[in-house]
Amino acid sequence: MLKKNAKNWWSPKERPIQTIGRVLLSNGRVSQTDLYLTTGLPSWKISRLFRRLEILGFIEVEKEPRFTRGRPRKLCRLTASGIEYFTGLLREADEEGNAQSCASRQPFATRGG
């Protein structure tokens, strides 16, 4: 289970899909509530995202066994194609970030006369 008090866990430069990918890659099984609390995105967006990722074959969703009253939580885990997709997405973001930080460290060319 993830930290429940972590509001807006992603960095300001990171897109929410990258944060979700990072959370899914770092945890075995994740619930919609975990992602909602971690990212700060509305629960309906997380629910729609779960459905889309499941249709694309990136995650497998299963209901948590429940022996008391109430609705069971939906838990997801990444499939092989999901691991490949999110790993590539995060790698590209890291490469973009490195390229931007290198470009910002380049000295400005000035015209000398």
C-alpha positions as CSV (number, residue, x, y, z in Angstrom):
1,M,0.0,0.0,0.0
2,L,1.2,3.5,-0.8
3,K,1.4,6.5,1.5
4,K,-2.0,7.9,1.9
5,N,-0.8,11.4,2.8
6,A,1.3,11.9,-0.3
7,K,-0.5,14.7,-2.2
8,N,0.7,15.5,-5.7
9,W,3.6,13.0,-5.6
10,W,4.9,13.9,-9.0
11,S,7.3,16.6,-9.7
12,P,5.9,19.7,-11.5
13,K,7.8,18.9,-14.6
14,E,6.5,15.3,-14.8
15,R,3.2,14.5,-16.6
16,P,0.7,12.5,-14.6
17,I,0.9,9.5,-16.9
18,Q,4.6,9.4,-16.1
19,T,3.9,9.4,-12.4
20,I,1.3,6.7,-12.8
21,G,3.9,4.6,-14.8
22,R,6.4,5.2,-12.0
23,V,4.0,4.0,-9.4
24,L,2.9,1.0,-11.4
25,L,6.5,-0.1,-12.1
26,S,7.5,0.3,-8.4
27,N,4.6,-1.6,-6.9
28,G,3.3,-5.1,-7.6
29,R,-0.4,-4.5,-7.3
30,V,-1.9,-1.0,-7.1
31,S,-5.5,0.0,-6.5
32,Q,-7.4,2.9,-8.0
33,T,-7.5,4.5,-4.6
34,D,-3.7,4.3,-4.3
35,L,-3.2,6.1,-7.6
36,Y,-5.9,8.7,-6.6
37,L,-4.1,9.4,-3.3
38,T,-0.7,9.4,-4.9
39,T,-1.3,11.6,-7.9
40,G,-4.0,13.9,-6.7
41,L,-6.0,13.2,-9.9
42,P,-9.8,12.9,-9.6
43,S,-10.9,9.3,-9.0
44,W,-13.1,9.3,-12.1
45,K,-9.9,10.0,-14.2
46,I,-8.1,7.1,-12.6
47,S,-11.1,4.9,-13.2
48,R,-11.2,5.8,-16.9
49,L,-7.5,5.4,-17.2
50,F,-7.7,1.9,-15.7
51,R,-10.2,0.9,-18.3
52,R,-8.2,2.3,-21.2
53,L,-5.0,0.7,-20.0
54,E,-6.8,-2.6,-19.6
55,I,-8.2,-2.4,-23.1
56,L,-4.8,-1.6,-24.5
57,G,-3.4,-4.7,-22.6
58,F,-1.0,-2.7,-20.4
59,I,-2.6,-3.8,-17.1
60,E,-4.6,-6.7,-15.7
61,V,-7.4,-5.7,-13.3
62,E,-8.6,-8.1,-10.7
63,K,-11.0,-7.6,-7.7
64,E,-9.5,-8.0,-4.3
65,P,-11.1,-10.9,-2.4
66,R,-13.4,-9.6,0.2
67,F,-15.0,-11.5,3.1
68,T,-17.0,-8.6,4.5
69,R,-19.7,-6.3,3.1
70,G,-18.8,-3.6,0.7
71,R,-17.4,-3.2,-2.8
72,P,-14.1,-5.0,-3.5
73,R,-11.1,-2.9,-4.5
74,K,-9.9,-3.2,-8.1
75,L,-6.2,-4.0,-8.1
76,C,-4.1,-3.8,-11.2
77,R,-0.7,-5.1,-12.2
78,L,1.4,-4.4,-15.3
79,T,1.5,-6.9,-18.1
80,A,4.7,-7.5,-20.1
81,S,3.6,-4.9,-22.7
82,G,2.7,-2.5,-20.0
83,I,6.2,-2.8,-18.4
84,E,7.7,-2.2,-21.8
85,Y,5.5,0.8,-22.5
86,F,6.0,2.6,-19.2
87,T,9.7,1.8,-19.1
88,G,10.1,3.4,-22.6
89,L,7.9,6.4,-21.6
90,L,10.0,7.1,-18.5
91,R,13.3,6.5,-20.4
92,E,12.2,9.1,-23.0
93,A,11.2,11.6,-20.3
94,D,14.6,11.1,-18.6
95,E,16.5,11.6,-21.8
96,E,14.4,14.7,-22.6
97,G,15.2,16.1,-19.1
98,N,18.9,15.4,-19.5
99,A,19.0,17.0,-22.9
100,Q,17.2,20.1,-21.5
101,S,19.5,20.4,-18.5
102,C,22.6,20.0,-20.7
103,A,21.3,22.7,-23.1
104,S,20.6,25.0,-20.2
105,R,24.2,24.6,-19.0
106,Q,25.7,25.6,-22.4
107,P,27.3,29.0,-22.4
108,F,25.6,31.6,-24.5
109,A,27.5,32.6,-27.6
110,T,28.1,36.3,-27.7
111,R,29.2,38.4,-30.6
112,G,32.5,39.9,-30.0
113,G,34.0,42.7,-32.0
